[in-house]
Amino acid sequence: MNSISVMVIDDSAVVRQVMTDMIGKAQGLRLLGAASDPLYALEKMEREWPDVIVLDVEMPRMDGITFLRKVMDEHPTPVVICSTLTEKGADTTMQAMSAGAVEIIVKPKLALKKFLEESAAELINAIKAAAQAKVGRVRPGRESPIKIPPKFTADAVIPAATAQAMAQTTERIVAIGTSTGGTQALEAVLTELPRVAPGIVVVQHMPEKFTEAFAMRLNKICAIEVREAKANDRVIPGLCLIAPGGRHTLLKRSGAYYFVDVVDGPAVSRHKPSVDVLFRSAAKAAGRNALGIIMTGMGDDGAQGLKEMFDAGAQTLAQDEASCVVYGMPKEAVKRGAVSRSVPLSGIAAEICRER
């Protein structure tokens, strides 16, 4: 089976060395090269073009955003953005995601050895997920020999429903879950919604700080209000709440009103926030008053939760394969019988606004 070739571009020699070591130890990956800036990288890439590029965003001579736009225009390739966990870095990274990057890796400023030990599997999985994205060639890789952390279900955060949700109300809510390719997909959907759209709660797999920058960017370009969710925020028409990175977001109900809770807990389906947690809470709190939508992404997070929403009487949609960057999460949901029907990305906004 062919390996996934990877080019690492980062101006930090230490980061290049750490990532070189990680990629070198991973089955299914092959390091094509490591460069301190995009201009050096292009010289190496002229001889052999990589399957995936791991790219820093702040570098000398040519910044990562300019290079990314050049790559996407001339030779579309899956790009994983490597960014520090800072507010400035988060804002720049959101520009990169909008320009076509498909994944984010958070790199540390210190304690790289610890980062190597604790985050190697996450890095490798991000690269493998990116390799399956439709922006570039698909090169399936073998499983990494690095120890994978235990995979918890939503039971670790919220118990399953024991009865149907309360009676139907006039207020509908929409729960959306997405991952790889989801930043662009969500932008396409949310910018099409009118101010009177139903209240929406979104889980996009993304680290802390980046979700706030993502919400702020969407808020500038959408007719609806978009902001990062905080505990006890009401879910109301014309508002979209983005689950904060590093914590789980749950939908709750008080009388006829819906609100969110933001809680800590173990990663569920190896993600925090987890789509499964949001969808299970929507099944319990809203039942048939909810619309569940699972969109582009790697893995199976959200498939079980969407099935629980379906069983509770909710309408459930999956983004169709043709319009997904990675048809992983929707495919798994369809396989489990969790989906009422599949729709193209261009039709999701209309489905959100459709009277039921």
Secondary structure by P-SEA (a helix, b strand, c coil): cccbbbbbbcccaaaaaaaaaaaaaccccccccccccaaaaaaaaaaccccccccccccccccaaaaaaaaaaccccbbbbbbcccaaaaaaaaaaaaacccbbbbbbccaaaaaaaccaaaaaaaaaaaaacccbbbbbbcccccccccccccccccccccccccccccbbbbbbbbccaaaaaaaaaaaaccccccbbbbbcccccaaaaaaaaaaaaccccbbbbbcccccccccbbbbbbccbbbbbbbcccccbbbbbbbcccccccccaaaaaaaaaacccccbbbbbcccccccaaaaaaaaaaabbbbbbccccccccccaaaaaaaaccccccccccaaaaaaaccc
